[in-house]
Amino acid sequence: MVALLFSIVIVFLCCHTTRLALNVYEAVQMIQFGTIQFWPVWADNLTRWNHLMLVVNSSINILVYMAKDFKFRQAFFLMFRCEKEVHARPNRRGKLLNTNTSTPSAANFTLVNSSSEDEKSVL
């Protein structure tokens, strides 16, 4: 869990350092002139790069979770396979646990028609 949080923070810091440089430049301009007098080409390019890095940060978080967290990865794959449960999963020591439960599934139920023949003839 620590590795997961550490990697999320590292990705966040790497993706947001460009914004820090722009904020420092804007602060210096505001202190010296009271407004932003000059916006150089490098700052404009860095702004575009910063927008890209914000998108990358948002997009890469799911990949970090997939790489570091077994439960997240398992739930993610199950969600896209439309399965409700996994029958065997490893615990922290690598032993397989049986997760079969005796809960009823949709296949065990039959559809009961509550309408009678008289109601059908009226419709």
C-alpha positions in Angstrom: 0.0 0.0 0.0 2.9 2.3 0.7 4.4 1.7 -2.7 1.1 2.5 -4.3 0.7 5.8 -2.5 4.4 6.7 -3.0 4.1 6.1 -6.8 0.9 8.2 -7.0 2.7 11.0 -5.2 5.8 10.8 -7.4 3.7 10.8 -10.6 1.8 13.8 -9.3 4.9 15.8 -8.4 6.5 15.0 -11.8 3.5 16.1 -13.7 2.9 19.3 -11.7 6.5 20.7 -11.5 6.0 22.6 -14.7 3.1 24.5 -13.3 5.3 25.5 -10.3 7.9 27.1 -12.6 5.1 29.1 -14.3 3.7 30.2 -11.0 7.1 31.4 -9.9 7.6 33.4 -13.1 4.1 34.9 -12.7 4.8 35.8 -9.1 8.1 37.6 -10.0 6.3 39.5 -12.7 3.5 40.6 -10.3 6.0 41.6 -7.6 8.2 43.7 -10.0 5.5 45.3 -12.2 2.1 44.7 -10.5 0.9 42.9 -13.6 2.3 40.4 -16.1 4.3 42.7 -18.5 5.8 40.1 -20.8 4.8 36.5 -21.5 7.7 34.8 -23.3 7.4 32.0 -25.9 9.0 29.5 -23.4 6.3 30.3 -20.9 3.6 29.8 -23.5 5.2 26.4 -24.6 5.5 25.4 -20.9 1.8 26.2 -20.4 0.9 23.8 -23.3 3.3 21.2 -21.9 1.7 21.6 -18.4 -1.8 21.0 -19.9 -0.5 17.8 -21.4 1.1 16.7 -18.2 -2.2 17.3 -16.3 -3.9 15.0 -18.7 -1.1 12.4 -18.4 -1.4 12.6 -14.6 -5.1 11.9 -14.6 -4.7 9.1 -17.1 -1.7 7.3 -15.6 -3.3 6.9 -12.1 -5.3 4.0 -13.2 -2.2 2.3 -14.6 -0.4 2.8 -11.3 -3.3 1.2 -9.5 -3.4 -1.7 -11.9 0.3 -2.3 -11.5 0.4 -2.0 -7.7 -2.9 -3.2 -6.3 -4.1 -6.8 -6.9 -7.6 -6.2 -5.6 -8.1 -3.2 -7.9 -6.8 -5.1 -10.9 -9.0 -8.1 -10.1 -12.1 -5.9 -9.7 -11.2 -3.9 -12.9 -11.0 -7.1 -15.0 -14.2 -8.5 -13.5 -16.0 -5.3 -14.2 -15.2 -5.6 -17.9 -15.9 -9.3 -18.0 -19.3 -8.8 -16.4 -18.6 -11.5 -13.8 -20.0 -11.3 -10.3 -17.4 -13.2 -8.4 -14.1 -15.0 -8.6 -14.2 -18.6 -7.4 -10.6 -18.8 -6.2 -8.3 -16.0 -5.3 -4.9 -16.0 -3.7 -4.5 -14.5 -0.3 -1.4 -12.5 0.8 0.7 -15.6 1.2 -0.2 -16.9 -2.2 -2.6 -19.7 -1.1 -5.8 -20.0 -3.0 -9.0 -19.2 -1.1 -12.3 -20.6 -2.1 -14.8 -17.8 -2.4 -17.7 -19.8 -3.6 -20.8 -18.8 -1.8 -24.2 -20.3 -1.7 -26.0 -17.1 -2.7 -28.6 -17.5 -5.4 -27.8 -16.3 -8.8 -30.1 -15.1 -11.6 -29.9 -18.5 -13.3 -31.6 -20.1 -10.3 -34.7 -18.0 -10.6 -37.6 -18.5 -12.9 -39.8 -15.7 -14.2 -43.3 -15.9 -12.8 -46.1 -14.3 -14.9 -48.5 -12.6 -12.5 -51.1 -11.7 -15.1 -54.0 -14.0 -15.7 -55.6 -15.0 -19.0 -58.5 -12.6 -18.3 -56.2 -9.6 -18.1 -54.5 -10.6 -21.4 -57.8 -10.7 -23.2 -58.7 -7.2 -22.1 -55.5 -5.8 -23.4 
